[in-house]
Amino acid sequence: MKFRLFLLVCLFGQLSLHAQILKYTSGNNAWNPDSLGNHRVVLQFAGIGKIAHAKIDWRRRDEHPELKGIIVQDANGKTISVVGTDKLTRESADVYFETTGAGKYYVYYLAYKNEGRDNYPKGVYIKPKQVDQAWLSTAKQVKVNTSVVEIQSIDAFNSFYPMEIIATAKETASIKVKYPSDAFIVFPEDRMYPIKMQNDLPYRWVQKGALNSFTGMASKGENYAFQLGVYALKDLKNVEVNFGDLKTSTGKVISSKNINCLNTNGTSYDNKPLVETVNVSSGKIQPMWITVNIPKTTIAGIYAGKFTVKANGKSKVIDVRITVGSEVLADAGVGTPNKQTRLTWLNSTLAQANTVVAPYTPLTVEGNVISLLGRKFEINADGFPKQIQTFFNAEMTAYNEKPNNILAEPIHFHFFNTPKTQEKFVPTNFQITGKEAGTVKWSATNTSENLKMDLEGALEFDGYVHYVVKVTALKDVEFSNVDFHIPFDKGSTKYLMGLGEKGGVRPDTVKWKWDVANKNQDAVWIGNVNAGLYYNLRDENYVRPLNTNFYLQKPLILPKSWGNGDKGGIQINVKGSSMLADNFTGARSMRKGDVLYYNFNLLITPFHLINTDFQWDNRFYHKYGDLDSIKSTGATVVNIHHATPINPWINYPFIEWKKMKGYIDNAHSKGLKVKIYNTVRELSNHAYEWPALRSLGTEVYSPGKGGGFSWLQEHLDTNYIAAWFVPEIKDAAVINSGMNRWHNYYVEGMNWLVNNVGIDGVYLDDVAFDRVTMKRIKRVLTQNNHPGIIDLHSANQYNKSDGFNNSAILYLEHFPYLNRLWFGEYFDYQKNNPDFFLTEVSGIPFGLMGEMLQDDGNPWRGMIYGMTSRLGWSDKSDPKPLWKAWDNFGIKGSEMIGYWSENCPVKTDNPKVLATVYKKQGKTMIALASWAEGDTKVNLAIDWAKLGLNASKVKINAPAIDKFQTAGSYVDGKSIPVEKGKGLILIVE
C-alpha cells in the first residue's frame, strides 16, 4: 500500500513553546520490529549536559500509551539504561535519558514481543520500567535540549500518516465549539485518504476544517469513490446520505442510478436488496463511502450535485463537484484498486443467473417428476418428496437403466397432539410455480384442524433441494411431539456420516441432540456409493457459522422449530421395512397465529460420474517454483499458495498480479496450468479496501476480541478476530464474518483474474462461503472454455474449535462444483478403516476423486481409491513413481472398478485386504491394500470373463515401483505377500 510520506505536518505553535515541524517517514526496515516495534522517534541531541530532554508531540492513536514502555537507543544501537518520562499522553510526552554524547537517538514507543504460535502470534507490548524518582526529579529540571527530527515507521505500510495522526483535545474542542447546536459535523474526504479512525479526528481534518464541499477528479468509465466523514456530536440514529443527479452547467447528467452509499444500500451476496441502518455514538466517526460509476459515454466536464447527510432530524448539505476528464477507462479503473475503484464490486450481481454449469444438464419436468443428471425427483401431492432415485452404477463410472431408490415411502411430517392422535392434513393447491433450466419451483398448502402448512420447494440442476415449510397455528394447540420422517430404502443406507458420527458403515442406531454452543452439527448424509441423501434442518434465522478454528466465536443459532429449546433431536435406526430418520422436536405448544419454520435442505448424491481421466491427466504440483523443473516431474497443474512471490497476501491476489501473469503466461507456453490460493475465510491486512470494509461495521469483518499481530492492534484497535499470519512477510489476516457482500467482490475478483491474469482455477483452503458463491465462481472460472479447476483442501473439522463437524458434511454443498478433494490434514491414514477413506476422504460417493495429505498419506491404501499424495507439498511427498506406473500401464481410458462394487472382478480371500481393478482391453491393473493386523498372504479370486481375459494365457506381475514395491511374479494369483498397512500393484496381461 502506498502512502504519501516525507510530507511536512505543521503543528500549531500553541501546543508548546517548543513546537516542532515533524515529518513522518519510512524507516526502510532499518531495525528489528519484533523487538523494538514498528515506530520510532528520531531525536538529535546537541551535546549540552549529560541528560537529554525531548518534548515529543507524537499524536498517537493507541489508547493508554502510559501503560506501554519505551526503549531509547543511540546511533550505534546501544540501549540507554536510564530513561524516564513525564506527562506521557496520547498527544505528547517529555522524555528524559542519560546520553552517551551528541548525536542521534531513537525512541521506540510501541515495542512488543510476539507470543503464541508463529502463525497466530500475540503482540504483547512491553511494560514501563521503574525509574529512579530522584533521578527523574533531577532530570525534570533540564529544559528541552533535544530536537525531534522525525517520526519513522518500519516501512510505509505501517505508517500512521496522515489519517491516523490524531487531533489534540484542544484542537477537537475548537472545532466542536463552532457547532454548538449541531448533531454532527461532516468532513468530505478524498478516496486516497481512507478514514481509518473511529475515535479521533485526524489532524488532517484540523488543517482542512469541516468543509461543505468536495471536489474530485475522475475519468470516463471509472468506478469513482469518495467519503463523507460523519463526526457525531450526539448519538445519531439512522444516518443517511441523499443525493440526486450530477449535472454540468450545460445540462449533461450522471444519473443518480449510478451513485450509491455503500454503508446503507447495496445488493447482498445472494442477490437480494440490502438496506442497512447506520447509527453512530457520540464522539465517534463514521465514514459514509459513496460510489459513482461514471458511464464511458459521459461527456467531459464538471458535474455538480448536492449530497445531504441526514440524522436525528438534522441535515448537512455537501456540494460535490467531480471533474470528468477526457480519458476513457476500459476497465473502470479496477486495475488500480488503491484508488478504491473496486468498491463497486461489493454490490455486484455477476454470475447470479442460475445457468446450468457443466457437466450438469437442464432440468426437465414430466408431471410431478423432475429429471436431472443421473437422478429423478418425484413430488407428492402434499409437496414433499415422494421418491428420489439415482441411476449411477456401483462403480460410479456409468449409468444404469434400473434406478436406485433412496426412499421407502414419501417424506412426511407427524404433528402429534397426543402419542396416539395427530393432525390430519389435507393437501391442496400443489402447483409447479417455475420451470427453468437451472431451477424448478413448486408450492403446496396442507391444512388440518389446527394448522396451516405453506410449503415452497425448489430443486436445482446439481441436486440441491430447498424447502421452506411455514406452519401457522389456526387455533391454540398442544403437541406431544412433532416428527419429520425420512423413510430410507434400507438398501440405500450402507454408510452414514455426520451428527457426531465419523464416515463409515451406518451404526444400527444413531441418537443425537442439538448442542449448537459446542457442535457445528445440523446435517447428516446417509447412502450408498451410488445413491445417497444429505439433509440439514434449519429455520428462517439460519446464519452460516464460522469454521476452521473459529466455530465457538460464531456458532449455529438453534432453530426454534427443530431445536425447541433442548428437546429436539434425531434418531436413525431400522424400522420395519425402512431405515427411518426420525427428526423430532419434543412437546411444544402454539398460540393462534404463531408461526414456525421447519425448513430443510437436501442434496441428492452422487452429483455426477467420477472423471477418472481427469484424475490421471491432471497432476498437481503444490509449490511455487521453476517451471521447467516442475514440468520435468510430470506434473501438469501448478498450485500457487499464498505467501509466495507472485501471490504474497492471503486471499488478496491483486497487488503482485503482473508478476503472477508473467509466471502464468510462461507456464501456459510450456503446457502447464496454474491455479492460485484464493478464498474468503480471512483477508489480508494488505487489502486496499480494508478501511472501507471496516466502515461497514461487522458486515464483512467478524466481531471479536482483537489482539493478534502488532499491525492489527495498532491500526484496527478492537472488534476483530486475528487470523492466519505469515512471519516471513508479516502478512496478518482478519476473519471474515461469513455471508456478506465481500463475496460479491470475490466473484468479481475471480472474473478479473481469469480475464486479466489467466488463472486456470483456484485452490481452496477451507471455505467460509455457501453454495451460492461457489456456483458463481465456477461460472466465472469456466467462462469462454477456461478450465476452471477447483480443488478443496480441508483440515479435519472434528475437534472442539471446529464444532466437531465432518469436513465432507461441512462442504458437501460445494462438492458439485469441485474437481478434486484434498482432505486429510490431521486425518489418520493408518488407523482409519476403508469405509472412512471411502466416505470422508475419497469423494467417490459424490462423483469426485481426491488426494492424500497428512504425512503424505498411505500410497497403497490410496491406490484403491485412485489417490496419491500431492507433489511439492512436502519433501517426502513423491507420487512420481506411481505416476510412472500409471503411464507404463496406460491407466488413462481404463475402467475403474472399486472394491466397494459387487461387480469388482477381483477379490481376495482376506476381507481385510481389498482390491480395486483398473480394466483395459487385454490388460488389467489390480491395486491391493491391507488393513490386516500383520503381514499376510492372499489368494485372488478372479472373474476372468468380466476382465475379458483368458486365464491360461495371462501373466500376473508386480512391476518394480520406487518407494512402493519390488518386482514379483504371481503366476496363479496365489499366496501373494502383502505387508501390514501396505499393498501391491499387479499387472494382469
Buried (B, 14 or more C-beta within 10 A) or exposed (E): BEBEBEEEBEBBEEBBEBBBEBBBBBBEEEBEBBEBBBBBBBBBBEEEEEBBBBBBBBBBBBEEBEEBBBBBBBEEEEEBEBBBBBEBEBBBBBBBBBBBEEBEBBBBBBBBBBEBEEEBBBBBBBEBEEBEEEBBEEBBEBEBBBBBBBBBBBBBBBBBBBBBBBBBEEBBEBBBEEBEEBBBBBBBBBBBBBBBBBEBBBBBBBEEEBBEEBBBEBBBBBBBBBBBBBBBBBBBEEBBBEBEBBBBEEEBBBEBEBBBBBBBBBBBBBBEEBEEEBBBEEBBBBBBBBBBBBBEEBBBBBBBBEBBBBBBEBBBBBBBEBEBBEEEBEBBBBBEBBBBBBBBBBBBEBBBEBEBBEEBBEBEBEEBBBBBBBBBBBBBEBBBBBBBBBBBBBBBBEEEEEBBBBBBBBBBBBBBBEEEEBBEBEBEEBEBEEEBBBBBBBBBBBBBEBBBBBBBBBBBBBBBBBBBBBBBBBEEBEBBBBBBBBBBBBEBBBBBBBBBBBBBBBEEEBEBBBBBEEBBBBBBBBBBBBBBBBBBBBBEEBEEBBBBBBBBBBBBBBBBBBBBEEBBBBBBBBBEEBBBBBBBBBEBEBEEEEBBBBBBBBBBBBBBBBBBEBBBEBBBBBBBEEBEEBBEBBBBBBBBBBBBEBBBBBBBBBBBBEBBBEBBEEBBEEEBBBBBBBBBBBBBBBBBBBBBBBBBBBBBBBBBEBBBBBBBBBBBBEBBBBBBBBEEBBBBBBBBBBBBBBBBBBBBBBBBBBBBBBBBBBBBBBBBBBBBBBBBBBBBBBBEEBBBBBBBBBBBBBEEEBBBBBBBBBBBBBBBBBBBBBBBBEBEBEEBEBBBBBBBBBBBBBBBBBBBBBBBBBBBBBBBBBBBBBBBBBEEBBBBBBBBBBEEBEBBEBBBBBBBBEEBBBBBEBEBBBBBBBBBEEBBBBBBBBBBEEEBEBBBEBEBEBBEBEEEEBEBBBBEBEEBBEEBEBEEBEEBEBBEBBBBBBBBB
